């Protein structure tokens, strides 16, 4: 159950990334100011992703505290939440690493 929900979350993120990629290919002559008028920016997407990962971490922590104190007996749900938070955090770290690698590659380009 945890694997299927984590897989569906990863597929959702991939679908969003593909949608952004397809939108960027449709209109090559769009400037940065046009993107601000059209919708959400890349920074907004990153911020919402970070906020979502943070909320998953907080939820998993609170569920673990409840299970440790004996207030909750749903250990399987606690483990599922912890695994989802871990997977989403790992995905965020990998996205950060890829963005950093891309930035470093751009900085190495000759001017």
Backbone as a printed PyTorch tensor [residue, N CA C, xyz], in Angstrom:
tensor([[[  0.8270,  -1.1940,   0.0000],
         [  0.0000,   0.0000,   0.0000],
         [  0.8650,   1.2490,   0.0000]],

        [[  1.9260,   1.2470,   0.7840],
         [  2.8220,   2.3930,   0.8470],
         [  3.5710,   2.5600,  -0.4510]],

        [[  3.9430,   1.4500,  -1.0550],
         [  4.6740,   1.5170,  -2.3120],
         [  3.7910,   2.0740,  -3.4080]],

        [[  2.5470,   1.6710,  -3.4580],
         [  1.6520,   2.1540,  -4.5000],
         [  1.3590,   3.6430,  -4.3330]],

        [[  1.2030,   4.1200,  -3.1120],
         [  0.9490,   5.5480,  -2.9240],
         [  2.2030,   6.3610,  -3.2040]],

        [[  3.3770,   5.8340,  -2.8620],
         [  4.6180,   6.5290,  -3.1740],
         [  4.8540,   6.5360,  -4.6730]],

        [[  4.5300,   5.4420,  -5.3330],
         [  4.6730,   5.3740,  -6.7830],
         [  3.7250,   6.3460,  -7.4530]],

        [[  2.5060,   6.4450,  -6.9520],
         [  1.5550,   7.3800,  -7.5470],
         [  1.9920,   8.8290,  -7.3190]],

        [[  2.5930,   9.1230,  -6.1730],
         [  3.0990,  10.4710,  -5.9320],
         [  4.2540,  10.7930,  -6.8640]],

        [[  5.1340,   9.8330,  -7.0810],
         [  6.2550,  10.0420,  -8.0000],
         [  5.7490,  10.2070,  -9.4270]],

        [[  4.7280,   9.4360,  -9.8120],
         [  4.1620,   9.5630, -11.1490],
         [  3.4870,  10.9140, -11.3280]],

        [[  2.8770,  11.4150, -10.2750],
         [  2.2370,  12.7350, -10.3410],
         [  3.2770,  13.8250, -10.5620]],

        [[  4.3980,  13.7340,  -9.8590],
         [  5.4710,  14.7100, -10.0250],
         [  6.0390,  14.6290, -11.4330]],

        [[  6.2360,  13.4200, -11.9390],
         [  6.7450,  13.2510, -13.3000],
         [  5.7650,  13.8090, -14.3280]],

        [[  4.4770,  13.6120, -14.1050],
         [  3.4730,  14.1410, -15.0210],
         [  3.5040,  15.6630, -15.0360]],

        [[  3.6790,  16.2770, -13.8740],
         [  3.7780,  17.7310, -13.8130],
         [  5.0220,  18.2270, -14.5300]],

        [[  6.1280,  17.5040, -14.3680],
         [  7.3650,  17.8970, -15.0380],
         [  7.2220,  17.7710, -16.5530]],

        [[  6.5550,  16.7070, -17.0150],
         [  6.3260,  16.5420, -18.4560],
         [  5.4250,  17.6410, -18.9950]],

        [[  4.4260,  18.0340, -18.2140],
         [  3.5260,  19.1020, -18.6350],
         [  4.2750,  20.4210, -18.7700]],

        [[  5.1400,  20.7090, -17.8250],
         [  5.9370,  21.9310, -17.8850],
         [  6.8690,  21.8910, -19.0880]],

        [[  7.4560,  20.7280, -19.3390],
         [  8.3550,  20.5800, -20.4700],
         [  7.6070,  20.7740, -21.7840]],

        [[  6.4270,  20.1950, -21.9110],
         [  5.6630,  20.3330, -23.1470],
         [  5.1990,  21.7740, -23.3510]],

        [[  4.8600,  22.4700, -22.2800],
         [  4.4670,  23.8630, -22.3870],
         [  5.6340,  24.7240, -22.8330]],

        [[  6.8360,  24.4060, -22.3580],
         [  7.9950,  25.2020, -22.7390],
         [  8.3670,  24.9710, -24.1970]],

        [[  8.0450,  23.8100, -24.7420],
         [  8.3440,  23.5190, -26.1490],
         [  7.3350,  24.1470, -27.0930]],

        [[  6.1330,  24.4010, -26.6230],
         [  5.0860,  24.9350, -27.4850],
         [  5.3860,  26.3540, -27.9430]],

        [[  5.8890,  27.1970, -27.0610],
         [  6.0890,  28.6040, -27.3970],
         [  7.5330,  29.0140, -27.1110]],

        [[  8.4480,  28.8390, -28.0980],
         [  9.8590,  29.1540, -27.8560],
         [ 10.1350,  30.6420, -27.7580]],

        [[  9.2740,  31.5040, -28.2610],
         [  9.5370,  32.9330, -28.2490],
         [  8.9590,  33.6610, -27.0440]],

        [[  8.6490,  32.9830, -25.9790],
         [  8.0430,  33.5850, -24.8000],
         [  9.1470,  34.1150, -23.8890]],

        [[  8.9760,  35.3350, -23.4320],
         [  9.9760,  35.9110, -22.5410],
         [  9.6070,  35.6380, -21.0880]],

        [[ 10.5100,  35.9680, -20.1930],
         [ 10.2840,  35.7420, -18.7700],
         [  9.1020,  36.5780, -18.2740]],

        [[  8.9770,  37.7980, -18.7640],
         [  7.8720,  38.6460, -18.3120],
         [  6.5330,  38.0830, -18.7640]],

        [[  6.4990,  37.4000, -19.9310],
         [  5.2620,  36.7660, -20.3850],
         [  4.8600,  35.6360, -19.4540]],

        [[  5.8410,  34.8840, -18.9480],
         [  5.5400,  33.7840, -18.0330],
         [  4.9300,  34.2950, -16.7450]],

        [[  5.3530,  35.4470, -16.2620],
         [  4.8040,  36.0050, -15.0250],
         [  3.3330,  36.3430, -15.2020]],

        [[  2.9680,  36.7900, -16.3950],
         [  1.5740,  37.1490, -16.6410],
         [  0.7020,  35.9220, -16.8850]],

        [[  1.2890,  34.8160, -17.3520],
         [  0.5060,  33.6370, -17.6950],
         [  0.0880,  32.8010, -16.5040]],

        [[  0.9800,  32.5710, -15.5690],
         [  0.6290,  31.6780, -14.4720],
         [  1.7290,  31.6240, -13.4400]],

        [[  1.8720,  30.4610, -12.8440],
         [  2.8500,  30.3140, -11.7780],
         [  4.2560,  30.2080, -12.3420]],

        [[  5.1970,  30.7070, -11.5920],
         [  6.5890,  30.6730, -12.0170],
         [  7.2610,  29.4000, -11.5180]],

        [[  8.4830,  29.1770, -11.9720],
         [  9.2530,  28.0210, -11.5440],
         [  9.4890,  28.0820, -10.0410]],

        [[  9.7400,  29.2740,  -9.5320],
         [  9.9730,  29.4440,  -8.1000],
         [  8.7230,  29.0910,  -7.3010]],

        [[  7.5580,  29.4210,  -7.8230],
         [  6.3110,  29.0530,  -7.1490],
         [  6.1370,  27.5340,  -7.0970]],

        [[  6.4980,  26.8580,  -8.1880],
         [  6.4220,  25.3960,  -8.2010],
         [  7.3880,  24.7980,  -7.1860]],

        [[  8.5980,  25.3320,  -7.1220],
         [  9.5720,  24.8370,  -6.1540],
         [  9.0920,  25.0550,  -4.7270]],

        [[  8.5790,  26.2460,  -4.4600],
         [  8.1130,  26.5640,  -3.1120],
         [  6.9600,  25.6530,  -2.7030]],

        [[  6.0400,  25.4130,  -3.6100],
         [  4.9160,  24.5320,  -3.2700],
         [  5.4040,  23.0960,  -3.0400]],

        [[  6.3950,  22.6740,  -3.8160],
         [  6.9640,  21.3440,  -3.5980],
         [  7.6500,  21.2370,  -2.2510]],

        [[  8.4270,  22.2680,  -1.8840],
         [  9.0960,  22.2740,  -0.5890],
         [  8.0850,  22.2830,   0.5440]],

        [[  7.0300,  23.0700,   0.3850],
         [  5.9870,  23.1200,   1.4150],
         [  5.2890,  21.7730,   1.5740]],

        [[  5.0610,  21.0890,   0.4560],
         [  4.4060,  19.7840,   0.5120],
         [  5.2900,  18.7580,   1.2090]],

        [[  6.5870,  18.7690,   0.8930],
         [  7.5210,  17.8500,   1.5550],
         [  7.5890,  18.1620,   3.0480]],

        [[  7.6230,  19.4410,   3.3840],
         [  7.6710,  19.8430,   4.7880],
         [  6.4220,  19.3830,   5.5350]],

        [[  5.2600,  19.5240,   4.9290],
         [  4.0270,  19.0900,   5.6010],
         [  3.9980,  17.5680,   5.7710]],

        [[  4.5340,  16.8370,   4.7830],
         [  4.6110,  15.3750,   4.9300],
         [  5.5320,  14.9970,   6.0810]],

        [[  6.6450,  15.7050,   6.2160],
         [  7.5790,  15.4290,   7.3080],
         [  6.9200,  15.7120,   8.6600]],

        [[  6.2110,  16.8350,   8.7540],
         [  5.5410,  17.1830,  10.0100],
         [  4.4510,  16.1780,  10.3610]],

        [[  3.6990,  15.7380,   9.3670],
         [  2.6520,  14.7530,   9.6050],
         [  3.2500,  13.4440,  10.1020]],

        [[  4.3210,  13.0020,   9.4510],
         [  4.9730,  11.7560,   9.8630],
         [  5.5330,  11.8810,  11.2740]],

        [[  6.1080,  13.0330,  11.6040],
         [  6.6400,  13.2410,  12.9560],
         [  5.5390,  13.2120,  14.0100]],

        [[  4.4380,  13.8880,  13.7220],
         [  3.3510,  13.9130,  14.7070],
         [  2.7310,  12.5290,  14.8780]],

        [[  2.6100,  11.7810,  13.7920],
         [  2.0640,  10.4230,  13.8970],
         [  3.0160,   9.5170,  14.6740]],

        [[  4.3250,   9.7110,  14.4810],
         [  5.2990,   8.9080,  15.2290],
         [  5.2500,   9.2420,  16.7130]],

        [[  5.0850,  10.5140,  17.0460],
         [  4.9820,  10.9170,  18.4510],
         [  3.7270,  10.3330,  19.0900]],

        [[  2.6170,  10.3400,  18.3680],
         [  1.3840,   9.7640,  18.8850],
         [  1.5210,   8.2570,  19.0900]],

        [[  2.1850,   7.5890,  18.1510],
         [  2.3700,   6.1420,  18.2870],
         [  3.3100,   5.8280,  19.4500]],

        [[  4.3440,   6.6490,  19.6350],
         [  5.2980,   6.4080,  20.7190],
         [  4.6770,   6.6670,  22.0840]],

        [[  3.7730,   7.6340,  22.1460],
         [  3.1460,   7.9500,  23.4310],
         [  1.9480,   7.0450,  23.7400]],

        [[  1.5410,   6.2330,  22.7700],
         [  0.4370,   5.3120,  22.9990],
         [ -0.9200,   5.9040,  22.6900]],

        [[ -0.9720,   7.1080,  22.1390],
         [ -2.2520,   7.7370,  21.8170],
         [ -2.8560,   7.1690,  20.5290]],

        [[ -2.0160,   6.5590,  19.7080],
         [ -2.4890,   5.9930,  18.4510],
         [ -2.0310,   4.5500,  18.3440]],

        [[ -2.9080,   3.7070,  17.8160],
         [ -2.5650,   2.3110,  17.6430],
         [ -2.3880,   1.9510,  16.1770]],

        [[ -2.4260,   2.9320,  15.2980],
         [ -2.2930,   2.6990,  13.8650],
         [ -0.8260,   2.7640,  13.4600]],

        [[ -0.0920,   1.7450,  13.8110],
         [  1.3340,   1.7050,  13.5120],
         [  1.5830,   1.6040,  12.0160]],

        [[  0.7410,   0.8950,  11.2890],
         [  0.9370,   0.7500,   9.8500],
         [  0.7640,   2.0860,   9.1320]],

        [[ -0.2050,   2.8860,   9.5540],
         [ -0.3820,   4.2090,   8.9460],
         [  0.7890,   5.1250,   9.2710]],

        [[  1.3360,   4.9870,  10.4620],
         [  2.5040,   5.7740,  10.8440],
         [  3.6930,   5.4090,   9.9750]],

        [[  3.9010,   4.1330,   9.7430],
         [  5.0150,   3.6900,   8.9030],
         [  4.8260,   4.1160,   7.4570]],

        [[  3.6060,   4.0890,   6.9760],
         [  3.3250,   4.5360,   5.6150],
         [  3.6280,   6.0230,   5.4820]],

        [[  3.1920,   6.8240,   6.4460],
         [  3.4520,   8.2630,   6.3980],
         [  4.9470,   8.5550,   6.4610]],

        [[  5.6710,   7.8050,   7.2930],
         [  7.1220,   8.0080,   7.3950],
         [  7.8120,   7.6370,   6.0900]],

        [[  7.3800,   6.5750,   5.4530],
         [  7.9750,   6.1610,   4.1820],
         [  7.6640,   7.1600,   3.0830]],

        [[  6.4440,   7.6670,   3.0440],
         [  6.0920,   8.6800,   2.0450],
         [  6.9140,   9.9430,   2.2490]],

        [[  7.0870,  10.3460,   3.4980],
         [  7.8900,  11.5410,   3.7780],
         [  9.3410,  11.3200,   3.3690]],

        [[  9.8650,  10.1370,   3.6280],
         [ 11.2490,   9.8340,   3.2610],
         [ 11.4400,   9.8490,   1.7490]],

        [[ 10.5110,   9.2400,   1.0220],
         [ 10.6120,   9.1900,  -0.4330],
         [ 10.4800,  10.5830,  -1.0340]],

        [[  9.5660,  11.3780,  -0.5380],
         [  9.4050,  12.7400,  -1.0650],
         [ 10.6270,  13.5950,  -0.7550]],

        [[ 11.2190,  13.3960,   0.4170],
         [ 12.4330,  14.1410,   0.7570],
         [ 13.5850,  13.7250,  -0.1560]],

        [[ 13.7170,  12.4240,  -0.4050],
         [ 14.7690,  11.9480,  -1.3080],
         [ 14.5780,  12.4950,  -2.7170]],

        [[ 13.3320,  12.5670,  -3.1770],
         [ 13.0490,  13.1480,  -4.4860],
         [ 13.4470,  14.6170,  -4.5160]],

        [[ 13.1300,  15.3570,  -3.4580],
         [ 13.4870,  16.7660,  -3.3950],
         [ 15.0050,  16.9410,  -3.4280]],

        [[ 15.7380,  16.0910,  -2.7240],
         [ 17.2050,  16.1760,  -2.7140],
         [ 17.7560,  15.9020,  -4.1060]],

        [[ 17.2010,  14.9120,  -4.7930],
         [ 17.6710,  14.6030,  -6.1390],
         [ 17.3750,  15.7410,  -7.1140]],

        [[ 16.2110,  16.3780,  -6.9680],
         [ 15.8990,  17.5310,  -7.8160],
         [ 16.8630,  18.6810,  -7.5440]],

        [[ 17.1890,  18.8780,  -6.2800],
         [ 18.1610,  19.9210,  -5.9310],
         [ 19.5190,  19.6110,  -6.5430]],

        [[ 19.9450,  18.3540,  -6.4740],
         [ 21.2300,  17.9680,  -7.0410],
         [ 21.2620,  18.1920,  -8.5490]],

        [[ 20.1910,  17.8420,  -9.2180],
         [ 20.1320,  18.0410, -10.6690],
         [ 20.1440,  19.5220, -11.0180]],

        [[ 19.4260,  20.3270, -10.2700],
         [ 19.4160,  21.7670, -10.5290],
         [ 20.7980,  22.3670, -10.2910]],

        [[ 21.4720,  21.9250,  -9.2630],
         [ 22.8180,  22.4070,  -8.9720],
         [ 23.7930,  21.9960, -10.0670]],

        [[ 23.6890,  20.7670, -10.5480],
         [ 24.5420,  20.3170, -11.6430],
         [ 24.2930,  21.1380, -12.8980]],

        [[ 23.0320,  21.4330, -13.1920],
         [ 22.7100,  22.2430, -14.3670],
         [ 23.2690,  23.6500, -14.2230]],

        [[ 23.1640,  24.2310, -13.0490],
         [ 23.7100,  25.5600, -12.8020],
         [ 25.2200,  25.5620, -12.9970]],

        [[ 25.8960,  24.5580, -12.4480],
         [ 27.3470,  24.4920, -12.5880],
         [ 27.7570,  24.2990, -14.0390]],

        [[ 26.9900,  23.5370, -14.7870],
         [ 27.2990,  23.3490, -16.1990],
         [ 27.1280,  24.6570, -16.9740]],

        [[ 26.1080,  25.4140, -16.6600],
         [ 25.9080,  26.7060, -17.3160],
         [ 27.0500,  27.6650, -16.9590]],

        [[ 27.4930,  27.6240, -15.7220],
         [ 28.5770,  28.5120, -15.3100],
         [ 29.8980,  28.1480, -15.9950]],

        [[ 30.0780,  26.9150, -16.4060],
         [ 31.3020,  26.5020, -17.0930],
         [ 31.2960,  26.8380, -18.5630]],

        [[ 30.1620,  27.2610, -19.0990],
         [ 30.0820,  27.5780, -20.5290],
         [ 30.9050,  28.8200, -20.8260]],

        [[ 31.6250,  28.7810, -21.9670],
         [ 32.3790,  29.9910, -22.3310],
         [ 31.4340,  31.0990, -22.8100]],

        [[ 31.8100,  32.3090, -22.5270],
         [ 30.9440,  33.4460, -22.8650],
         [ 31.2950,  34.0010, -24.2090]]])
